């Protein structure tokens, strides 16, 4: 149930992103990261949040999101 809810919220965020409703999409991705189980390790949510931050002309926040994506990918690559 939680995974399904998370997937629905992610699709909603991606739809908002496609509609260029960056602030709303960013809030949703931020909530996915902060509120959902496993959110801090959600590469897709971090990457999408970074896109929103770049579109909203917040380069420092966008870079922070990208660094988080790289950290998660590096950590998952080192797991046997």
Backbone as JSON Lines, residues from 0, in Angstrom:
{"i":0,"aa":"X","n":[0.82,-1.19,0.0],"ca":[0.0,0.0,0.0],"c":[0.87,1.26,0.0]}
{"i":1,"aa":"X","n":[1.91,1.25,0.82],"ca":[2.79,2.43,0.88],"c":[3.53,2.63,-0.43]}
{"i":2,"aa":"X","n":[3.98,1.51,-1.03],"ca":[4.68,1.61,-2.31],"c":[3.76,2.13,-3.4]}
{"i":3,"aa":"X","n":[2.51,1.68,-3.37],"ca":[1.54,2.13,-4.36],"c":[1.25,3.62,-4.19]}
{"i":4,"aa":"X","n":[1.09,4.07,-2.95],"ca":[0.84,5.49,-2.68],"c":[2.03,6.32,-3.15]}
{"i":5,"aa":"X","n":[3.23,5.83,-2.89],"ca":[4.44,6.53,-3.3],"c":[4.49,6.64,-4.83]}
{"i":6,"aa":"X","n":[4.15,5.56,-5.52],"ca":[4.15,5.57,-6.99],"c":[3.13,6.56,-7.53]}
{"i":7,"aa":"X","n":[1.98,6.63,-6.92],"ca":[0.94,7.57,-7.35],"c":[1.43,9.0,-7.15]}
{"i":8,"aa":"X","n":[2.03,9.27,-6.01],"ca":[2.53,10.63,-5.73],"c":[3.65,10.99,-6.7]}
{"i":9,"aa":"X","n":[4.52,10.02,-7.03],"ca":[5.59,10.28,-7.98],"c":[5.02,10.63,-9.36]}
{"i":10,"aa":"X","n":[4.02,9.86,-9.8],"ca":[3.39,10.15,-11.1],"c":[2.75,11.53,-11.1]}
{"i":11,"aa":"X","n":[2.12,11.89,-9.99],"ca":[1.51,13.22,-9.88],"c":[2.59,14.3,-9.99]}
{"i":12,"aa":"X","n":[3.69,14.1,-9.32],"ca":[4.8,15.05,-9.4],"c":[5.35,15.17,-10.81]}
{"i":13,"aa":"X","n":[5.51,14.05,-11.49],"ca":[6.02,14.07,-12.86],"c":[5.04,14.78,-13.8]}
{"i":14,"aa":"X","n":[3.74,14.6,-13.56],"ca":[2.74,15.3,-14.37],"c":[2.83,16.81,-14.15]}
{"i":15,"aa":"X","n":[2.99,17.22,-12.91],"ca":[3.14,18.65,-12.61],"c":[4.42,19.19,-13.25]}
{"i":16,"aa":"X","n":[5.47,18.41,-13.23],"ca":[6.73,18.81,-13.84],"c":[6.55,19.01,-15.35]}
{"i":17,"aa":"X","n":[5.85,18.09,-15.97],"ca":[5.59,18.18,-17.41],"c":[4.75,19.41,-17.75]}
{"i":18,"aa":"X","n":[3.87,19.79,-16.83],"ca":[3.03,20.99,-17.03],"c":[3.77,22.27,-16.66]}
{"i":19,"aa":"X","n":[5.05,22.13,-16.29],"ca":[5.89,23.25,-15.88],"c":[5.36,23.96,-14.63]}
{"i":20,"aa":"X","n":[4.7,23.2,-13.79],"ca":[4.23,23.71,-12.5],"c":[5.29,23.31,-11.46]}
{"i":21,"aa":"X","n":[6.45,23.95,-11.6],"ca":[7.65,23.55,-10.88],"c":[7.55,23.68,-9.37]}
{"i":22,"aa":"X","n":[6.9,24.75,-8.91],"ca":[6.81,24.94,-7.47],"c":[5.97,23.83,-6.84]}
{"i":23,"aa":"X","n":[4.82,23.52,-7.45],"ca":[3.96,22.46,-6.92],"c":[4.66,21.11,-7.0]}
{"i":24,"aa":"X","n":[5.3,20.85,-8.12],"ca":[6.02,19.58,-8.29],"c":[7.14,19.48,-7.26]}
{"i":25,"aa":"X","n":[7.87,20.57,-7.06],"ca":[8.96,20.56,-6.09],"c":[8.48,20.26,-4.69]}
{"i":26,"aa":"X","n":[7.36,20.85,-4.31],"ca":[6.79,20.58,-2.99],"c":[6.43,19.11,-2.83]}
{"i":27,"aa":"X","n":[5.89,18.54,-3.9],"ca":[5.5,17.13,-3.85],"c":[6.72,16.23,-3.75]}
{"i":28,"aa":"X","n":[7.75,16.5,-4.56],"ca":[8.97,15.67,-4.49],"c":[9.66,15.84,-3.14]}
{"i":29,"aa":"X","n":[9.65,17.05,-2.61],"ca":[10.23,17.3,-1.3],"c":[9.49,16.48,-0.24]}
{"i":30,"aa":"X","n":[8.18,16.43,-0.34],"ca":[7.38,15.64,0.6],"c":[7.69,14.15,0.45]}
{"i":31,"aa":"X","n":[7.86,13.69,-0.79],"ca":[8.22,12.28,-1.0],"c":[9.52,11.95,-0.3]}
{"i":32,"aa":"X","n":[10.48,12.85,-0.4],"ca":[11.79,12.63,0.22],"c":[11.68,12.65,1.74]}
{"i":33,"aa":"X","n":[10.97,13.63,2.27],"ca":[10.91,13.84,3.72],"c":[9.95,12.91,4.46]}
{"i":34,"aa":"X","n":[8.84,12.57,3.83],"ca":[7.76,11.92,4.56],"c":[7.61,10.44,4.31]}
{"i":35,"aa":"X","n":[8.06,9.98,3.16],"ca":[7.82,8.59,2.8],"c":[8.96,7.68,3.28]}
{"i":36,"aa":"X","n":[8.64,6.44,3.63],"ca":[9.7,5.49,3.99],"c":[10.66,5.31,2.82]}
{"i":37,"aa":"X","n":[11.94,5.4,3.09],"ca":[12.94,5.27,2.04],"c":[13.12,6.51,1.19]}
{"i":38,"aa":"X","n":[12.46,7.59,1.55],"ca":[12.49,8.8,0.73],"c":[13.86,9.41,0.56]}
{"i":39,"aa":"X","n":[14.67,9.35,1.61],"ca":[16.01,9.95,1.52],"c":[16.88,9.22,0.5]}
{"i":40,"aa":"X","n":[16.51,7.98,0.15],"ca":[17.28,7.2,-0.82],"c":[16.57,7.12,-2.17]}
{"i":41,"aa":"X","n":[15.58,7.96,-2.41],"ca":[14.79,7.94,-3.65],"c":[15.47,8.79,-4.72]}
{"i":42,"aa":"X","n":[16.25,8.13,-5.58],"ca":[17.01,8.84,-6.61],"c":[16.09,9.63,-7.53]}
{"i":43,"aa":"X","n":[14.98,9.03,-7.94],"ca":[14.07,9.71,-8.86],"c":[13.5,10.98,-8.25]}
{"i":44,"aa":"X","n":[13.12,10.92,-6.99],"ca":[12.56,12.1,-6.33],"c":[13.62,13.2,-6.21]}
{"i":45,"aa":"X","n":[14.85,12.83,-5.84],"ca":[15.92,13.83,-5.74],"c":[16.22,14.45,-7.09]}
{"i":46,"aa":"X","n":[16.29,13.62,-8.13],"ca":[16.59,14.13,-9.48],"c":[15.47,15.06,-9.95]}
{"i":47,"aa":"X","n":[14.24,14.68,-9.73],"ca":[13.11,15.51,-10.14],"c":[13.06,16.81,-9.35]}
{"i":48,"aa":"X","n":[13.36,16.73,-8.06],"ca":[13.41,17.95,-7.25],"c":[14.49,18.88,-7.78]}
{"i":49,"aa":"X","n":[15.61,18.31,-8.19],"ca":[16.68,19.12,-8.77],"c":[16.25,19.84,-10.04]}
{"i":50,"aa":"X","n":[15.49,19.16,-10.87],"ca":[14.97,19.79,-12.1],"c":[14.07,20.97,-11.73]}
{"i":51,"aa":"X","n":[13.22,20.76,-10.74],"ca":[12.33,21.84,-10.29],"c":[13.13,23.03,-9.78]}
{"i":52,"aa":"X","n":[14.14,22.75,-8.97],"ca":[14.94,23.84,-8.41],"c":[15.69,24.6,-9.51]}
{"i":53,"aa":"X","n":[16.19,23.89,-10.5],"ca":[16.87,24.56,-11.61],"c":[15.88,25.44,-12.38]}
{"i":54,"aa":"X","n":[14.69,24.92,-12.62],"ca":[13.67,25.68,-13.35],"c":[13.22,26.91,-12.56]}
{"i":55,"aa":"X","n":[13.27,26.81,-11.24],"ca":[12.89,27.93,-10.38],"c":[14.06,28.86,-10.1]}
{"i":56,"aa":"X","n":[15.15,28.66,-10.83],"ca":[16.36,29.48,-10.72],"c":[16.94,29.46,-9.3]}
{"i":57,"aa":"X","n":[17.04,28.25,-8.78],"ca":[17.67,28.04,-7.47],"c":[18.84,27.07,-7.67]}
{"i":58,"aa":"X","n":[19.93,27.58,-8.26],"ca":[21.02,26.68,-8.65],"c":[21.68,25.96,-7.47]}
{"i":59,"aa":"X","n":[21.78,26.6,-6.32],"ca":[22.41,25.93,-5.18],"c":[21.58,24.73,-4.74]}
{"i":60,"aa":"X","n":[20.27,24.9,-4.71],"ca":[19.39,23.8,-4.33],"c":[19.44,22.68,-5.38]}
{"i":61,"aa":"X","n":[19.47,23.07,-6.65],"ca":[19.55,22.07,-7.73],"c":[20.85,21.27,-7.61]}
{"i":62,"aa":"X","n":[21.95,21.94,-7.32],"ca":[23.24,21.27,-7.17],"c":[23.22,20.34,-5.96]}
{"i":63,"aa":"X","n":[22.6,20.76,-4.89],"ca":[22.49,19.92,-3.7],"c":[21.73,18.64,-4.01]}
{"i":64,"aa":"X","n":[20.67,18.76,-4.78],"ca":[19.89,17.58,-5.19],"c":[20.75,16.64,-6.04]}
{"i":65,"aa":"X","n":[21.5,17.21,-6.98],"ca":[22.36,16.4,-7.85],"c":[23.42,15.66,-7.03]}
{"i":66,"aa":"X","n":[23.97,16.33,-6.04],"ca":[24.97,15.69,-5.18],"c":[24.34,14.53,-4.41]}
{"i":67,"aa":"X","n":[23.11,14.7,-3.99],"ca":[22.41,13.62,-3.28],"c":[22.19,12.42,-4.21]}
{"i":68,"aa":"X","n":[21.82,12.69,-5.45],"ca":[21.65,11.62,-6.44],"c":[22.97,10.86,-6.61]}
{"i":69,"aa":"X","n":[24.06,11.59,-6.75],"ca":[25.36,10.95,-6.92],"c":[25.74,10.13,-5.69]}
{"i":70,"aa":"X","n":[25.45,10.64,-4.5],"ca":[25.76,9.92,-3.27],"c":[24.99,8.61,-3.19]}
{"i":71,"aa":"X","n":[23.71,8.67,-3.52],"ca":[22.87,7.45,-3.46],"c":[23.36,6.43,-4.49]}
{"i":72,"aa":"X","n":[23.64,6.89,-5.69],"ca":[24.1,5.97,-6.75],"c":[25.44,5.34,-6.37]}
{"i":73,"aa":"X","n":[26.36,6.13,-5.8],"ca":[27.66,5.6,-5.39],"c":[27.49,4.55,-4.29]}
{"i":74,"aa":"X","n":[26.6,4.84,-3.34],"ca":[26.37,3.92,-2.24],"c":[25.75,2.61,-2.74]}
{"i":75,"aa":"X","n":[24.82,2.71,-3.68],"ca":[24.17,1.49,-4.17],"c":[25.11,0.69,-5.07]}
{"i":76,"aa":"X","n":[26.05,1.37,-5.73],"ca":[27.01,0.67,-6.58],"c":[28.03,-0.11,-5.74]}
{"i":77,"aa":"X","n":[28.28,0.35,-4.51],"ca":[29.27,-0.3,-3.68],"c":[28.68,-1.46,-2.86]}
{"i":78,"aa":"X","n":[27.37,-1.63,-2.92],"ca":[26.73,-2.74,-2.21],"c":[26.82,-4.0,-3.07]}
{"i":79,"aa":"X","n":[27.38,-5.07,-2.52],"ca":[27.54,-6.31,-3.32],"c":[26.21,-6.95,-3.66]}
